[in-house]
Amino acid sequence: MTGNGLALSAGIDRSYISEIELAKSSVSPDISERLTRALNVDPQTLLAPRGNRERK
């Protein structure tokens, strides 16, 4: 999924998605929930350290 697609699916501005990707912004619980729903993953998967993520 592209950043634009994720932004649309989650109802989040694309620039905010970019800031999250670049670790320039932190993520609130509400935004985390939107991202997990848009990506169809469990919250634990989204928050897992790199290399420990499972894809669905």
Summary of the structure (lengths in Angstrom):
residues: 56
radius of gyration: 10.7
end to end distance: 12.7
largest distance: 27.2
contacts: 121
relative contact order: 0.16
helix: 57%
strand: 0%
